């Protein structure tokens, strides 16, 4: 988070300097080009970066990306200071943008692996959003001051320094063994090519309607943001007639709103993720309409602050839902696809906005862009309901699995993925769920009702909600040693053998419990804690 904070400050300071530099060199049209080149290369490079983050230690991907970005940003500062042609500066900015694509997928994919509960995961996402908001607040504000005092070259040099500090912080990152990525917790397998891994991530998104919806909503949000990044320049310099410094101040207001949202509003609203995301998208767009209809400095600052609050809310909710819906072993690649969609939409929004301004004027363009997100939410209401049901369905199941001693150490993301694989089954009065001497095929957690455990016809224990059984036969690959019979109606959460054994193996690896081989490659903890 510290590395993310300092690099974000540098990124937003450099972004402000780049847009002002482009405006001074070529007006609104060159600002559109600058907005395009600062994000579009990241959209192109993001799938490759995501595949790397699923293949290599994610902390190493963060470090190398920071170092390469530091070097290119230093060269940008040198070119601007020496008065090099704009094409060189914009080309180097494009290279830096491509390198930037490595950071977010690796960081976002690392976060759920380090979170033990869904509450921790949401809190971590709120913190990440707060960090970004601080960067959006401090970066443009510092950039605006340095622009007035010294010019763009100094801002770019300062950004390079922040990336060096970020690299130094990331170099000290030491994730606990087995937590960095699901893929490295699995048995060794032949490694596919990067291109194949990238296609696997794309297939995961293409085959899942919920993931496609999250991508679409993100595209709408970031398209609006790309347009706003261009409109802020003409808003500050032409409509408000406030000068170059106000470009930085308006961007800082966006960061201030994000920080306020992360610290106050967002933690109270993310409990209902889908509703919060939809409401946030609507409230993202409406302030833009207000700016276009009532353009004055106080109203513009207030509206941008509101956009910052809702931007944080949308970021946290969409990212958390994606982390809870996407398969863990391709999570970095799915986030890379999200990065491609987001950066591509920002680039397109920035590139098309000058034409929209030429057609409608700055005020008309603000109103038109502001209406986009409310209309998008209105058109996707049925799909939002499906997503809400899917996200909500995993929460109770994950909570039941968290109470299983053998699975308690699994990160939240792994538990939620396991919950998605679990089946809710019912057993009638006196139904035999597990029979003594029969091979085991499933692991069970009682959700509602009671069951009797008997050995050779003798009752040894009565189970109730929260208790579990069936693990011994699965882990030892041996017939069951007891009969479990329903007492009244019984609801159970059932996991297939392969899913349960793999999860126990991973949990044992996280806690350092020794594993021993038994039977046909099955495993059992050397000192297992049985459920029943």
C-alpha positions in Angstrom: 0.0 0.0 0.0 2.9 2.4 0.7 4.4 1.6 -2.7 1.1 2.1 -4.3 0.6 5.4 -2.5 3.9 7.0 -3.6 3.7 5.8 -7.2 0.1 7.0 -7.4 1.2 10.5 -6.3 3.8 10.5 -9.0 1.4 9.1 -11.6 -1.2 11.8 -11.1 1.4 14.6 -10.9 2.9 13.4 -14.2 -0.6 13.0 -15.8 -1.4 16.6 -14.9 1.9 17.8 -16.3 1.4 15.8 -19.5 -2.0 17.2 -20.2 -1.0 20.8 -19.5 2.2 20.3 -21.7 0.0 19.0 -24.5 -2.4 21.9 -24.2 0.4 24.4 -24.3 2.0 22.7 -27.3 -1.1 22.0 -29.4 -4.4 22.9 -27.7 -7.4 20.7 -27.0 -6.7 18.3 -29.9 -3.2 17.5 -28.6 -4.7 17.0 -25.1 -7.0 14.3 -26.6 -4.0 12.7 -28.2 -2.0 12.8 -24.9 -5.0 11.4 -23.0 -5.1 8.5 -25.5 -1.4 7.6 -25.5 -1.1 7.7 -21.7 -3.6 4.9 -21.4 -4.2 3.0 -24.6 -0.7 1.3 -24.6 -1.6 0.0 -21.1 -4.8 -1.5 -22.5 -2.9 -3.3 -25.2 -0.2 -4.5 -22.8 -2.5 -5.4 -19.9 -3.3 -9.1 -20.9 0.4 -9.8 -21.3 1.1 -8.3 -17.9 -1.7 -10.3 -16.3 -0.3 -13.6 -17.7 3.1 -12.7 -16.3 1.5 -12.0 -12.9 -0.2 -15.4 -12.9 3.0 -17.1 -13.9 5.7 -15.3 -11.8 5.7 -14.1 -8.2 3.5 -11.1 -8.2 5.7 -9.1 -5.9 8.6 -9.5 -8.5 6.3 -8.2 -11.3 5.6 -5.1 -9.2 9.3 -4.5 -8.6 10.4 -4.8 -12.2 7.5 -2.7 -13.4 8.4 0.1 -11.0 12.0 0.2 -12.0 11.3 0.3 -15.7 8.7 3.0 -15.3 11.2 5.0 -13.2 13.7 4.9 -16.1 11.3 5.9 -18.8 9.8 8.8 -16.7 13.3 10.1 -16.2 13.9 10.1 -19.9 10.6 12.0 -20.4 11.7 14.7 -18.0 15.0 15.0 -19.9 13.3 15.3 -23.3 10.9 18.0 -22.0 13.7 19.9 -20.4 15.8 19.9 -23.6 12.8 20.9 -25.8 12.6 17.7 -27.8 9.7 17.4 -30.3 6.3 16.5 -28.9 6.3 13.2 -30.7 9.2 12.0 -28.6 7.6 13.0 -25.3 4.3 11.4 -26.2 6.0 8.2 -27.4 7.9 7.8 -24.2 4.6 8.5 -22.3 3.1 5.6 -24.2 5.9 3.3 -23.3 5.5 4.3 -19.6 1.8 3.6 -19.9 2.4 0.1 -21.2 4.7 -0.6 -18.3 2.1 0.8 -15.9 -0.2 -2.1 -16.9 1.9 -4.5 -14.8 1.1 -2.9 -11.4 -2.6 -3.1 -10.9 -3.3 -6.7 -12.0 -0.5 -8.0 -9.8 -1.6 -6.0 -6.8 -5.3 -6.8 -7.1 -4.6 -10.5 -7.6 -2.3 -10.5 -4.6 -4.9 -8.9 -2.3 -7.5 -11.7 -2.0 -4.8 -14.3 -1.5 -3.7 -12.4 1.6 -7.2 -11.8 3.0 -8.6 -14.4 5.4 -12.2 -13.2 5.3 -14.5 -11.4 2.9 -14.6 -8.5 5.3 -10.8 -8.2 5.1 -10.9 -8.4 1.4 -13.4 -5.6 1.2 -11.5 -3.5 3.7 -8.3 -4.1 1.7 -10.0 -2.8 -1.5 -11.3 0.2 0.4 -7.8 0.9 1.6 -6.4 0.5 -1.9 -9.0 3.0 -3.2 -8.2 5.4 -0.3 -4.5 5.2 -1.3 -5.4 6.0 -4.9 -7.6 8.9 -3.7 -4.7 10.3 -1.7 -2.5 10.0 -4.8 -5.2 11.7 -6.9 -5.4 14.5 -4.3 -1.7 15.0 -3.6 -0.4 14.3 -7.1 -2.3 16.9 -9.1 -2.0 19.4 -6.3 1.7 19.0 -6.1 1.9 18.9 -9.8 -0.1 22.1 -10.1 2.2 23.9 -7.8 5.4 22.6 -9.5 3.9 23.5 -12.9 3.4 27.1 -11.9 6.8 27.3 -10.2 9.1 25.3 -12.5 7.3 23.7 -15.5 6.5 20.2 -16.7 10.0 18.8 -16.7 10.4 19.1 -12.9 7.1 17.4 -12.4 8.2 14.4 -14.6 11.5 14.2 -12.7 9.6 14.2 -9.4 7.4 11.4 -10.7 10.5 9.3 -11.6 11.7 9.8 -8.0 8.4 8.5 -6.6 8.7 5.4 -8.7 12.2 4.7 -7.4 10.8 4.9 -3.8 7.9 2.6 -4.8 10.4 0.1 -6.1 12.4 0.2 -2.9 9.3 -0.5 -0.9 8.2 -3.4 -3.1 11.6 -4.9 -2.8 10.9 -5.5 0.9 7.6 -7.3 0.3 7.7 -10.9 1.5 4.3 -12.7 1.2 3.8 -15.7 3.5 4.5 -19.1 1.8 1.7 -20.4 -0.3 -0.4 -17.2 -0.3 0.9 -15.4 -3.4 -1.2 -17.2 -5.9 -3.3 -20.2 -6.2 -1.4 -21.5 -9.2 1.8 -21.9 -7.2 0.0 -23.8 -4.5 -1.0 -26.5 -7.0 1.1 -29.5 -8.0 3.6 -28.7 -10.8 2.2 -29.0 -14.3 3.6 -28.4 -17.8 3.6 -24.6 -18.4 1.6 -23.3 -21.2 2.8 -20.4 -23.4 2.0 -16.9 -22.4 -0.3 -16.6 -25.4 -2.3 -19.7 -24.3 -2.5 -18.3 -20.8 -3.8 -14.9 -22.1 -6.4 -16.8 -24.1 -7.4 -18.7 -21.0 -8.1 -15.4 -19.2 -10.1 -14.1 -22.1 -12.2 -17.3 -22.2 -12.9 -17.0 -18.5 -14.4 -13.6 -19.1 -16.2 -14.5 -22.4 -17.9 -17.5 -20.8 -19.2 -15.8 -17.7 -22.1 -13.3 -17.9 -21.3 -11.8 -14.5 -17.8 -11.0 -15.5 -18.9 -9.6 -18.8 -21.3 -7.3 -16.9 -18.5 -6.1 -14.6 -16.4 -5.3 -17.7 -19.3 -3.4 -19.3 -19.9 -1.3 -16.2 -16.2 -0.6 -15.8 -16.1 0.4 -19.5 -18.9 3.0 -19.0 -17.2 4.4 -15.9 -13.8 4.7 -17.4 -15.1 6.0 -20.7 -16.7 8.8 -18.7 -13.4 9.3 -16.8 -11.5 9.5 -20.1 -13.8 12.2 -21.3 -13.6 14.1 -18.0 -9.8 14.1 -18.1 -10.0 16.1 -21.3 -13.0 18.3 -20.3 -11.3 19.3 -17.1 -8.6 21.1 -19.1 -11.0 23.2 -21.2 -13.3 23.6 -18.1 -10.5 25.1 -16.0 -8.9 27.2 -18.7 -11.9 28.3 -20.9 -15.3 27.9 -19.2 -14.2 28.9 -15.7 -11.4 31.1 -17.1 -9.2 30.1 -14.1 -5.8 29.3 -15.7 -3.5 26.2 -15.9 -3.2 25.8 -12.1 -6.9 25.0 -11.9 -6.4 21.9 -14.0 -4.4 20.5 -11.1 -6.9 21.8 -8.5 -9.9 20.2 -10.2 -8.0 16.9 -10.5 -7.1 17.3 -6.8 -10.8 17.7 -6.0 -11.4 14.4 -7.7 -8.8 12.8 -5.4 -10.3 14.6 -2.3 -13.7 13.2 -3.1 -12.2 9.7 -3.4 -10.5 10.0 -0.1 -13.6 11.2 1.6 -15.6 8.4 0.1 -13.0 5.8 1.1 -12.9 6.9 4.7 -16.6 7.7 5.3 -19.2 6.8 2.7 -17.9 3.6 1.1 -17.4 1.4 4.2 -21.1 2.0 5.0 -22.4 1.1 1.6 -20.3 -1.8 0.3 -22.4 -4.4 2.2 -24.7 -4.5 -0.7 -22.2 -4.6 -3.5 -24.4 -4.6 -6.6 -26.8 -1.9 -5.3 -23.9 0.3 -4.3 -22.2 -0.1 -7.7 -25.4 0.8 -9.6 -26.1 3.8 -7.4 -22.5 4.9 -7.6 -22.6 4.8 -11.4 -25.7 7.0 -11.5 -24.3 9.5 -9.1 -21.0 9.5 -11.1 -22.8 10.9 -14.2 -25.3 13.4 -12.7 -22.7 15.9 -11.3 -21.2 16.2 -14.8 -24.7 17.4 -16.0 -24.7 19.8 -13.1 -21.4 21.3 -14.1 -22.5 21.7 -17.7 -25.8 23.4 -16.7 -24.3 25.7 -13.9 -20.6 26.4 -14.7 -19.0 28.3 -11.8 -15.9 27.5 -9.8 -17.6 26.6 -6.5 -20.2 24.3 -8.2 -17.4 22.7 -10.3 -15.3 21.9 -7.3 -18.3 20.5 -5.4 -19.4 18.4 -8.4 -15.9 16.9 -8.9 -15.7 16.0 -5.2 -19.0 14.1 -5.5 -17.6 12.3 -8.6 -14.6 11.4 -6.6 -16.7 9.9 -3.8 -18.8 7.8 -6.3 -15.7 6.8 -8.3 -14.3 5.2 -5.2 -17.5 3.5 -4.4 -17.8 2.0 -7.9 -14.1 1.0 -7.9 -14.4 -0.9 -4.6 -17.6 -2.6 -5.4 -16.8 -3.7 -8.9 -13.3 -4.9 -7.9 -14.6 -6.8 -4.9 -17.3 -8.5 -7.0 -14.8 -9.5 -9.6 -12.5 -11.0 -6.9 -15.4 -13.0 -5.6 -16.8 -14.2 -8.9 -13.6 -14.9 -11.0 -11.7 -18.2 -10.7 -8.7 -17.7 -8.4 -6.2 -19.3 -10.7 -6.8 -16.8 -13.5 -7.6 -13.8 -11.3 -4.6 -11.7 -12.4 -5.5 -12.4 -16.1 -9.1 -11.4 -15.5 -7.9 -8.2 -13.8 -5.6 -7.6 -16.7 -8.7 -7.9 -19.0 -10.4 -5.4 -16.8 -7.4 -3.2 -17.2 -7.5 -3.5 -20.9 -11.2 -2.6 -20.9 -10.7 0.3 -18.5 -7.6 1.8 -20.2 -9.1 1.3 -23.6 -12.3 3.0 -22.6 -10.3 5.9 -21.0 -8.3 6.2 -24.2 -11.3 6.2 -26.4 -13.1 8.7 -24.2 -10.1 11.0 -24.3 -9.7 10.7 -28.0 -13.4 11.3 -28.9 -14.1 14.1 -26.5 -12.5 16.9 -28.6 -14.9 16.0 -31.4 -17.8 16.1 -28.9 -16.6 19.5 -27.7 -16.4 20.8 -31.3 -20.0 19.6 -31.9 -21.7 20.6 -28.6 -19.2 22.9 -26.8 -17.7 22.1 -23.4 -20.9 22.5 -21.5 -22.9 20.4 -23.9 -20.3 17.7 -23.8 -20.4 17.6 -20.0 -24.1 17.0 -20.1 -23.9 14.4 -22.8 -21.2 12.4 -21.0 -23.0 12.8 -17.7 -26.1 11.0 -19.1 -24.1 8.0 -20.2 -23.8 6.1 -16.9 -27.5 6.5 -15.7 -28.6 5.2 -19.1 -26.2 2.3 -18.8 -27.5 1.3 -15.4 -31.1 1.5 -16.6 -30.3 -0.9 -19.5 -28.5 -3.5 -17.3 -31.0 -3.8 -14.4 -31.9 -7.5 -15.2 -28.2 -8.5 -15.4 -27.4 -6.6 -12.2 -30.0 -8.6 -10.4 -28.4 -11.9 -11.6 -25.0 -10.6 -10.5 -26.4 -9.6 -7.1 -27.9 -13.1 -6.5 -24.6 -14.8 -7.5 -22.5 -12.7 -5.2 -24.9 -13.1 -2.3 -25.1 -16.9 -2.8 -21.4 -17.5 -2.0 -21.4 -15.6 1.3 -23.3 -18.0 3.5 -21.6 -21.0 2.0 -18.1 -19.5 2.5 -19.1 -18.7 6.2 -20.0 -22.3 6.8 -16.7 -23.5 5.2 -14.8 -21.0 7.3 -16.0 -22.9 10.4 -14.4 -26.2 9.2 -11.2 -26.6 11.2 -9.3 -28.2 8.2 -10.2 -25.2 6.0 -10.0 -22.3 8.5 -6.7 -21.0 7.3 -7.7 -20.6 3.6 -7.7 -17.1 2.2 -11.1 -15.5 1.6 -10.8 -15.9 -2.2 -10.0 -19.6 -2.0 -13.0 -20.2 0.4 -15.4 -18.3 -1.9 -14.2 -20.3 -4.9 -14.8 -23.5 -2.9 -18.2 -22.2 -1.9 -19.1 -21.8 -5.6 -18.2 -25.4 -6.2 -20.3 -26.7 -3.2 -23.8 -28.0 -3.7 -26.7 -27.5 -1.3 -28.4 -30.9 -0.8 -31.3 -32.1 1.3 -31.9 -35.4 3.3 -35.3 -36.6 4.5 -36.2 -38.0 7.9 -34.0 -41.0 8.8 -32.1 -40.8 5.5 -28.6 -42.3 5.6 -26.1 -39.7 4.3 -23.0 -41.7 4.9 -22.9 -45.5 5.5 -20.4 -47.4 7.6 -18.0 -49.3 5.4 -18.9 -47.5 2.1 -16.4 -45.5 0.1 -16.7 -41.7 0.7 -17.3 -39.4 -2.2 -18.3 -36.1 -0.5 -17.5 -33.9 2.4 -20.6 -32.4 4.3 -21.3 -29.4 6.4 -24.7 -29.3 8.2 -26.5 -26.0 7.3 -29.8 -26.8 9.0 -31.1 -29.7 11.0 -29.5 -32.6 13.1 -27.9 -35.9 12.4 -26.9 -38.9 14.4 -23.4 -40.6 14.2 -23.4 -44.3 15.0 -20.7 -46.9 15.0 -21.8 -50.6 14.7 -25.3 -49.5 15.6 -24.3 -47.6 18.7 -25.0 -43.8 18.8 -21.8 -41.9 19.5 -22.6 -38.3 18.7 -25.4 -36.0 17.6 -24.5 -33.3 15.0 -26.1 -30.0 14.5 -25.8 -26.9 12.3 -22.1 -26.0 11.7 -20.8 -29.6 12.3 -19.2 -31.5 9.5 -18.4 -35.1 8.6 -17.0 -37.3 5.8 -13.5 -36.0 5.8 -11.8 -39.1 7.2 -12.8 -41.4 4.3 -11.8 -38.8 1.7 -8.4 -37.9 3.1 -7.4 -41.5 3.8 -9.0 -42.9 0.7 -10.7 -45.6 2.8 -14.3 -46.7 3.5 -16.2 -44.7 6.0 -16.0 -45.8 9.7 -19.4 -44.6 10.9 -23.0 -44.1 9.7 -24.5 -40.6 9.7 -28.4 -40.6 9.6 -30.7 -37.5 9.4 -32.8 -36.7 12.4 -35.7 -34.8 10.8 -35.2 -32.7 7.6 -31.5 -32.0 7.0 -29.8 -29.4 4.7 -26.2 -29.9 3.9 -23.4 -28.2 2.0 -21.6 -30.9 0.0 -18.1 -30.8 -1.5 -16.8 -33.3 -4.0 -13.7 -35.3 -3.0 -11.3 -33.7 -5.4 -12.3 -30.2 -4.4 -12.1 -30.9 -0.7 -8.8 -32.8 -0.8 -7.1 -30.0 -2.8 -8.4 -27.4 -0.4 -7.1 -29.3 2.6 -3.8 -29.6 1.0 -3.6 -25.9 0.4 -4.7 -25.1 3.9 -2.1 -27.5 5.3 0.6 -25.8 3.2 -0.3 -22.4 4.5 0.0 -23.5 8.2 3.0 -25.8 7.7 1.1 -28.9 8.7 2.9 -32.0 7.4 1.1 -34.2 4.8 1.5 -37.9 4.4 0.6 -40.1 1.4 -2.2 -42.7 1.8 -3.7 -45.0 -0.7 -4.1 -43.8 -4.3 -2.2 -40.6 -3.9 -4.6 -39.3 -1.3 -3.4 -37.1 1.6 -4.0 -36.7 5.3 -2.6 -34.2 7.8 -0.1 -35.8 10.1 -2.2 -34.4 13.0 -5.6 -33.9 11.5 -8.4 -32.1 13.3 -11.5 -34.0 12.4 -15.0 -32.5 12.2 -17.0 -35.4 13.6 
